[in-house]
Amino acid sequence: MLRRINGILEPSLKHIQFKNSQWICVSSTQFKAKSFSTSPPKPEVQVKKNVSKAMKAYLERAREHDEFMKQQTLEFQIGKRHLANMMGENPDTFTQEDVDHAIKYLFPSGLFEKKARPFMRPPEEVFPQRKAAEFDETGRPYHFLFYTGRPNFYKLMHDIVDHINDAYKFEDTMIRKGIKPDPNLALELSGYQWSDKASLEKELVEGIGDKDYEAFIATMERLCDLPYSYRSKDFIFKYRKPLMSHEQTYQAPRPQYDADGRAFITTYECLRKRARGHVTIRAPGTGKITINNEEITYFKDVQPREQMSKDAL
Amino acid sequence: MFSVVHLPKKLNKSTLLNTIRLSSTVLQTQDTVPTLPDAENLQKNTLNHPDYFSVHNLFTVKDLFDARVHYGHRDGSLDERMLPYIYGSRLGHIIFDLDKTAEYLRRALNFAAHVAYRDGIILFFLRGAQNSHLVEKTAQECGEFAHTKFWRGGIFTNASKQFGAVTRLPDLCIFLNTLNNVLLQHTAVRDSAKMGIATIGIVDSNCNPNLITYPVPGNDDSPASIELYCKLFKMAILRGKEKRKIDLQL
């Protein structure tokens, strides 16, 4: 039942050798190679570089993208000059601000959503940025978690576990020395919350799923719960955002004093539906209410009378 | 145990080597074969050499025993295809034959070193939270790759869609366990077989070794064992890379 290892060895070796058929001569200036740029090629060794299909495809796409962007930029410049002429301005001094004004004037739009309104912007802002190559010219990816599909996210998780392991190790040494963690140094996390999924995604430049985000929060919480988590404070606070402060200091308006020495405050433009009125409150009061030089009977209904007297209190 | 010196002269060298590998628990030494300077011959030479990277002295059977590699699962969960590799059962648990494990592990290490020597991409796999950080760290330290997370289908079989472009796939997958959980085999085992990617797999007594190119029977759960495997594969890969630098004068 033993497997014929040597029989299997042959096809797998063929698989490895396939790259040898793709040796391609490339001048060393064409690529910014990490491994090859540092050492100049030795004279007796023929300079051959193994360019993978992946890199060739990437270079092809990059070239196409550059050509496309060049064409778009050209069209944008011509369009801008046309627009300047239409508006009767000097095309050479026509700025992007002028373009925006002109578009707003020529294509007035009542659409609520600003993104849906017509615009004319440089192609670099309109078309998405091309993704940089994630592998070198042999097709070997740069990131050690590349094949997971979300290298940055999983690298972050890897780093959290690194910090957890460090904290465990430190705790062990402290226990061996018989030292207890200092409660004063404990991490104070109130007033902060974890960065939300959208901002985390933005930071990682990767889309992550809800479950992944939950795993991230759970792992982070576990790190924070450790007695020596304060040693990873900088790392943790990279992913904590301060809560908005709800206590906005309320400045009470200062009372003014009339000729008799009585304090009063006037608030202008108090609104109720379309009605506007100025309200003056005096202290010490007499209990008298004056509305447009009339008494509280100015209001014919009971309800506004009650509402007004309650508001005044 | 017998001494190598008393063996009859008619035995050829490779049988001799194999005998040493199978029988001994002492450190293995490797005599050097003269290398030819020519580049093409060099390639042939490295492949014909029984142990070009001297990976055989990386460990002894005693090391395997100390790392608890011989422990299998309970004998009720034995996969029949693992029968050739087991020594027996003790207190209801499968025990692996470590002499066989050592032989298979050395072949696997040799292959891994050869792939690293040819600048192949090596991808480490392991499911399970307990050991995955260690595996990722190992992969990072030897400049290779790791995938210890949920396997989204089609990473190999539909790579250009998954990565948004033509992507070079790994040349060797090393599975430090081949199961997703106690029942299911890792999908990447099947996918590597589909794509013709060579695989090395640590197969425990409840695993199926059939789709693995280089199965290594042994315990795939204990952290001590995983640590040992990680150390050995890392050293083998680094030796391959070191030799590459020397031979290609990089």
Interface residues (C-beta under 8 A of the other chain):
Chain A: M1 L2 R3 I5 I8 L9 P11 S12 L13 H15 I16 Q17 K19 S35 S39 K42 V45 N50 S52 K53 A54 A57 Y58 R61 K131 F135 T138 G139 R140 P141 F144 L145 F146 Y147 T148 G149 Y154 H158 V161 D162 N165
Chain B: L47 R81 L83 P84 R107 F111 H114 V115 R118 D119 G120 I121 L123 H133 E136 A139 Q140 G143 E144 F145 A146 H147 K149 R152 I155 Q162 F163 G164 A165 V166 T167 R168 P170 D171 G196 I197 A198 P209 T213 Y214 P215 L248 Q249 L250
